[in-house]
Amino acid sequence: MLGFQGISRKIGHSPGVAITVSPADTLEEPLPTDLDGVRDAVNGLLAGYLGHRVTEACGTDRDFAAELCARMSAFTLHGGKGLRSVLAWWGWLAGGGADTGPGARSALRACSAVEVLQSFALAHDDVMDAAPLRRGAPSFHTVYTTQHRERGLRGDARRYGESLAILVGDLAMVWADDLLHESLADLPTGSAAHAVWRDMRTEVIAGQFLDLSAQAHGDRSEEGAIRIDQLKTATYTVERPLHMGAVMAGTDEGTVTALRAYGTDVGVAFQLRNDLMDAYGAPDHTGKRTGEDLREGKNTLLLACGVRMAAETGDLAAQRVLARVGHPSERVDAEEAARALERVGAREEVRGRCRLLAERGLGRIRGLDLHPAVSEGLHRFAETAART
């Protein structure tokens, strides 16, 4: 989680936390359109912006800058897939936005704000899920809890760690908003783009609420699981980034509608794939412990289908195992639960849903005259979502 590469300097006395100060707005024209090129360009913009903000934070308090600002910035720059900002940029290009000129640079900066917003969501999500790992490294609350214990600080270590992780998320939300507003100020479509951003922020929090509520109430409905996937992942990861980019470009309503429909379908498929990887993937690939969703009792479509199919097939052993998932007085064996889900056919059912949604999503954009790099990128993303 910690440390930037390149030119860096230490702040305060916090060991291992470094920031990179890179020149901002030094991108050569034209701006990239391919996946890796856009990721690199976004990372360069963010390195400059976040480095500047960390330096400013030193004037407020050096410990604050080192312990929160630099850590959040390093996390934002390293280890993530960078998909949301790329999709937002592809939305801009799909809407007819140029890849050259000051307007394009402002648009790319606005797209990069989504990556800072993602740091907010992950920092808070890990606290709510009590997740020890994120991106293959200790999560924020784990880092701060360990730090409290190692330094022999006063008070409850876990509460301290969770509190600082919440502040990290709050900081990321504020800086993401700052970056977006500064970037949109130079675009005539800024007001419309901000309306999409506003909706996206609210929707991801609504999705998180529904996720927690489903856990608390023991909901096992397939409709509820899909609704959570739509709000918590599909809209936030795919639909709204594409929507925001297209609106920034000032495109027509038909293009916006098609891109949003693609985003909803492929975004849900992407989350269903993540659910499968959580239950069956390797930690060195996912960056998290296998079976976290089952241990937490999350109402994923995989679990909801499994509960239904165990009843339909009369598999009493599977019914007993799955009934323990999410029950406060029961210890859940995630591997046993995953085997039960596969045995009753839930794993294959969700795989099929991924393929159908990805195919339907591609059909949504078939009639659009897309930039070649955007067309290729959206097709590859859908194919990845279908690959389970």
Buried (B, 14 or more C-beta within 10 A) or exposed (E): BBBBEEEBEEBBEBEEBBBBBBEBEEBEEEBBBBBEBBBBBBBBBBBBBBBBBBBEBBEEEBEBBBBBBBBBBBBBBBBBEBBBBBBBBBBBBBBBBBBEEEBBBBBBBBBBBBBBBBBBBBBBBBBBBBBBBBBEBBBBBBBBBEBBEEEEEEEEBBEBBBBBBBBBBBBBBEBBBBBBBBBBEBBEBBEBBBEBBEBBBEBBBBBBEBBBEBBEEEBBBBEBBBBBBBBBBBBBBBBBBBBBBBBBBBBEEEBBEBBBBBBBBBBBBBBBBBBBBBBBBEEEEBEBEBBBBBBBBBBBBBBBBBBBBBBEEEBEEBBEBBBBBBEEEEEBBBEBBBBBBBBBBBBBBBBBBBBEBBBBBBBBBEEBEBBEBBBBBBBEBBBBBBEB
